[in-house]
Amino acid sequence: MEKKRLIYMDNAATSFPKPPQVMQAMVHFMEHVGANPGRSGHPLAREAGKIVDGARNSLARLFNADDPSRVCFTLNITGALNTVFLGYLNAGDHVVTTSMEHNSVMRPLVYLQEAGHISLDIVPCDRKGLLDMDALARLLRRDTRLVVLNHASNVCGTLQDVAAVKAVTGDIPLLLDAAQTAGCYPIDMKALGVDILTFTGHKGLLGPQGTGGFCVREGIDLKPLVRGGTGSMSEDLHQPDFMPDSMESGTQNNVGIAGLGAAVDFILGEGVENIRLHEEGLTRRLLDGIYDLQNVAIYGPLDPARQTATVSITFDSTLPEDSEGSLGCGAINLEWFGDNVSPGEAEDRLGSQYNIMVRVGLHCAPMAHRTIGTFPDGTVRLSMGYFNTFEDVDAAVQAIKRIAAA
């Protein structure tokens, strides 16, 4: 029997496939450049520096950041978040974050809290993952030094209203975790009032793994997490005090950055608004296809305009609290006594029977699952990307229908 074509719906973990320009840029770097930027004055080193600076400039353009030198590279968003937390927060500082955060935010903040370095408050979100603005306002204090906000949930795609959060928090610096939105949702740091933006290269930015970083507005000063060789001020035994050099010691993943720069240029060429429209259309088609299925519950806003192209489901039905479905579950029916299909079994059947690649479980965000009511088993997460098609979605809908009916 002919094997079904592979349908990749795990873009919230890492995007696939990548634009061909990404591999081409990386191969070009390895075959024709290969040198270390900023370390030598020969032509290859200068070309390497030009490529890295080009990626920095493209990211600044994508996020509407004024100064490309304040775009710093790390290996991933986890590294970026740790660099910011450890380089910005001082003993006694108060931090506010939300109940929808990924462990990349929660674990370092909880560590700092338990070490007695900071105090931490967590703003509750509702069962759709939406932030409680009144609770946010109540938790702010005179010593609040940072508010950390997940732009979109990696579990159920819920988008937070960044401008509304900034209106509440005022002059308190706002860190936006854009792991799930950078590259696939318009982000204007200046218009939104974002003080620090952290991003990863391998998801919506369509770049290679091992790339990421952060953008910091003028006036926010960070202490380096790592100190060492930068290629600048080599006569001085102290770390340079200017960006990006102060934050980028040692040899970076320059071949990865070359690929990331090509990916961002691809996004700028396609238009992030067009990418968003395509993914919104995919989300609408999926939600429309499975909304009223018996024995399927959907989590999140159930509104393509208020979420990314990430949809979480479980193969059981949940009765909503009221006629409007305030729990955020789409399976509004009374046929809820059937045998459930576990997330693990659903993943196995989607993969083995239908060649659809998804992710199941807690998605490194246990607090988010507690918030939406899916802890400890988690969900089946279908996360679409720019290279998915409506045919992919239709195939996923049919597979979900068959699994739910079994």
Protein Blocks (a to p, Z undefined) as FASTA:
>chain_A
ZZddddddfkkmogcdddfklmmmmmmmmmmnopaehkacbfklmmmmmmmmmmmmmmmm
mnopablmlpccdfbfklmmmmmmmmmpcghiacdddfkbcfklmmmmmmmmmnomaccd
dddddfkopacfklmmmmpcfklcbdcddfbacklopacdfklmmmmnmmaccdddfklm
gopaccdfklnopabdcddfklmnopaehiacddddehiacddfbgcdehiaklpcbdcf
bdfklmmgcjddfklmmmmmmmmmmmmmnopmlmmmmmmmmmmmmmmmmmmgghiacedj
hpaklccfbdcddddddddfblnopnopablcfblmbccddfklmmmmmmmmnopacded
jkopaklmmmnopafnbpadddddfkbcfklmmmmmmmmmmmmmZZ
